[in-house]
Amino acid sequence: MEEKNNNYELSFWFSSRLDEKAIEQKFDNLLKQLEKSSALIIFSQSPQLKQLAYPVKKERNAYFGYIQFELSKDSLARLEEGLRLNNDLIRFMVLNMKPKQEQKVPRSTFRKPVFKEKEKPFSAKVTDASKLWRRSATEGKEEEKMISLEELDKKLSEILKEK
């Protein structure tokens, strides 16, 4: 029975004590190590110097990169053993990824209101008709007028003179 390959992502941090040429060489060695373990490389991001949020192995900066690849489960265990033996890697993590066709788009995080607003008829008895005052739809709204810049400047100067 043929074993199915899974998609993975290897995220890694290289020590900042290495120079850029050494980082490129270590990254190429990492790619070769993946190819030796019969991995099909889908995408790779070359390492870039980043500041760490907290010190890791007494380092404040490190080179971060990642590689997306396809590999069988059996080969993955051997690959991880090889990565653990690599002293130049500060940290690494291998994530199992779903293929792009299977990935679901996250649903929106819309929340339904906790309390439903229901219009209830006013049940209290009102004896005085003056208490039943309602504001009309047009009341309280001022009409918007277009004014020129000169008029605006005059109004501003009047306001500033008052103070």
C-alpha positions in Angstrom: 0.0 0.0 0.0 1.4 3.4 -1.0 1.9 5.9 1.8 0.5 9.4 1.3 2.7 12.4 1.8 1.6 15.2 4.0 2.3 18.9 3.8 4.5 20.4 6.5 6.1 23.7 7.3 9.5 23.9 9.0 10.0 27.2 10.9 13.5 27.7 12.3 15.8 30.2 14.0 19.5 30.3 13.2 22.0 31.8 15.6 22.8 35.5 15.0 26.5 34.8 15.8 26.8 33.4 12.2 27.6 35.8 9.4 25.3 36.1 6.4 27.4 33.8 4.1 27.4 31.1 6.8 23.6 31.6 7.1 23.1 31.1 3.4 25.3 28.0 3.5 23.4 26.5 6.5 20.1 27.3 4.7 21.3 25.5 1.6 22.4 22.5 3.8 19.0 22.4 5.4 17.3 22.3 1.9 19.7 19.5 0.9 18.9 17.6 4.1 15.2 17.9 3.2 15.8 16.7 -0.4 17.9 13.7 1.0 14.9 12.7 3.1 12.8 12.7 -0.2 10.9 15.8 0.6 9.3 17.8 -2.2 9.9 21.5 -1.4 6.9 23.7 -2.1 8.1 27.1 -0.9 11.0 28.4 1.1 11.7 31.8 2.7 15.4 32.5 3.2 16.4 33.5 6.8 16.2 37.1 7.7 17.6 38.8 10.9 14.8 39.5 13.4 14.7 40.7 17.0 13.5 38.1 19.4 10.7 38.9 21.9 12.8 37.4 24.7 16.3 35.9 24.9 16.6 32.4 23.6 19.8 30.6 24.5 21.3 34.0 25.5 20.6 35.5 22.1 18.4 38.6 21.4 18.5 38.4 17.6 18.3 35.5 15.2 17.8 34.6 11.6 14.2 33.4 10.9 13.2 31.4 7.9 10.7 28.7 6.9 10.3 26.0 4.4 7.0 24.4 3.2 7.4 20.8 1.9 5.7 17.5 1.3 7.0 14.4 3.1 5.9 11.0 4.4 5.3 10.5 8.1 8.1 8.0 8.5 10.7 10.3 6.9 9.6 13.1 9.1 10.7 11.4 12.3 14.2 10.9 10.8 14.3 14.5 9.6 13.4 15.9 13.1 16.2 13.8 14.6 18.7 15.3 12.2 17.4 18.8 13.0 17.8 18.2 16.7 21.5 17.5 16.1 22.1 20.7 14.3 23.8 23.1 16.7 23.3 26.2 14.6 19.5 26.0 15.0 18.4 27.9 18.1 14.8 26.5 17.7 12.7 24.8 15.1 9.1 23.7 14.7 7.5 21.4 12.2 3.8 22.0 11.6 1.4 19.7 9.7 -0.4 21.8 7.1 -3.5 21.1 5.2 -3.2 21.3 1.4 -4.6 24.6 0.0 -7.6 22.8 -1.6 -8.7 21.5 1.9 -8.1 24.7 3.8 -11.3 26.3 4.9 -11.9 30.0 5.0 -12.6 31.1 8.6 -16.1 32.2 9.3 -16.6 35.8 10.3 -16.6 36.3 14.0 -20.0 38.0 14.0 -21.8 37.6 17.4 -25.5 37.6 17.8 -26.8 40.1 20.3 -27.2 38.7 23.8 -30.5 40.5 24.4 -33.1 40.8 21.7 -34.7 44.2 21.5 -38.5 43.8 21.4 -40.8 46.7 21.1 -43.2 46.5 23.9 -46.3 48.6 24.0 -46.3 51.3 26.7 -48.6 49.8 29.4 -48.4 52.6 32.1 -51.4 54.9 32.3 -50.7 58.5 31.7 -53.2 61.0 33.1 -51.6 64.2 31.8 -51.5 64.6 28.0 -48.5 66.9 28.2 -46.4 63.9 29.3 -47.0 62.2 26.0 -44.7 64.5 24.1 -42.9 63.0 21.1 -40.2 64.5 19.1 -40.9 64.6 15.4 -38.5 63.2 12.9 -37.4 66.6 11.5 -37.3 68.3 14.9 -33.8 68.6 16.4 -32.1 68.4 13.0 -30.6 71.5 11.6 -30.4 72.0 7.9 -26.9 71.8 6.6 -25.9 74.9 4.7 -22.9 75.3 2.4 -20.9 78.4 3.4 -18.0 79.9 1.7 -14.5 80.0 3.1 -14.7 83.8 3.7 -17.9 83.4 5.8 -16.2 80.6 7.7 -13.1 82.8 8.4 -15.4 85.6 9.7 -17.2 83.2 12.1 -13.9 81.9 13.4 -12.5 85.3 13.9 -15.7 86.3 15.8 -15.4 83.3 18.0 -11.7 83.9 18.7 -12.3 87.5 19.5 -14.9 86.6 22.2 -12.4 84.6 24.1 
